[in-house]
Amino acid sequence: MNRRTLLSTAALSGALLGGIAPMAVFAQDATPEAAPPAPPQDLLKPNTLEAEGQTADINGVSIYYKVYGEGNGNPILLLHGGLSNGDHFSAIIPALVEAGHEVITMDSRGHGHSSFDDAQISYEQMAWDVLGLMDHLKIDKADIVGWSDGGIIGLEIALTEPERLNKVVAYGANYDPTGVRLDVGTNDYFNAYIERASEEYQQNSPAAEKWDAFLNSIGTMWATQPNYTDEQLTSITTPFLILDGAKEE
C-alpha cells in the first residue's frame, strides 16, 4: 500500500473509524485518477508454488507464516502493507525461490491469518514480531522486502536491530504521517482495496468479528506514526533500495 495514497486521517475518522482526530497537515498533492475496473488484488498473478501455512506464538499473538524454498539459504522476508497479507506477494515468490532464496511470508499481527490483542498496533511492535519470527525460524540475518507498512517495519529494524539485516527493499513507505496523499479519502483505487481487504479479513482472520477494532487500531497508527527524524534516517547503515510506484494503492 503506497502511503502517499492511504486514506487521509480525516476520511478515516469520518467514514471508517468515527473517533480519530484528523491531522492538520498533509504534504502530498493529489492527481485524481479513474477507478480501476476491479479491486487491485484482482490484478495479482497466482503463485505457482505451494507452502504449508504455519503459526507461531510470537509476543503473545499467533503469527501466521509460510516458508518457500526451505533450505535454500539466503533468506528473504516479505513484509506486506497495511490491511494486506503475505499472499499479496504471490507474483514474485517463484522468481525469488528460483534465484536461490528461502522466502518467508508472514501476516503481521491482526492481518491475514494472524491474531492481535488489545494493545495498539504499532510499527515498533510489528518489528519485534518480525524479529521474533526470525528467532523462531533460527534466522540470524535476512533481507527484507517491505511494501508500505512492511517497508516502515524495515526502517524500524534498521534503526533498532541493524545486525539482523543484510539489505532492505522498501517501497511505498513513508517516514512520517505527512507522506499521506491528499485525495486518499476519495481515491476509488484505494477504497476498492479497502473493500476487498475487509472481505479477505472475514475469510482469513481467526477473529473475523474484530474487523472494526482492527481497522481502528491500524487507522490510529497511520494517523500518528511513524515519526522518524532526518538524523535517525541518516544514521542507518543497512543498505536500502527505496522505491515508489505511480499506481499503487
Salt bridges, closest charged atoms under 4 A:
ASP42 OD1 - ARG196 NH1 2.61
ASP87 OD1 - LYS66 NZ 3.33
ASP117 OD1 - ARG109 NH1 3.59
ASP129 OD2 - ARG109 NE 2.61
ASP135 OD1 - ARG164 NH2 2.95
ASP149 OD1 - ARG3 NH1 2.61
ASP183 OD2 - ARG181 NH2 2.75
GLU199 OE1 - ARG196 NE 3.20
GLU200 OE1 - HIS88 NE2 3.08
ASP244 OD2 - ARG4 NE 3.15
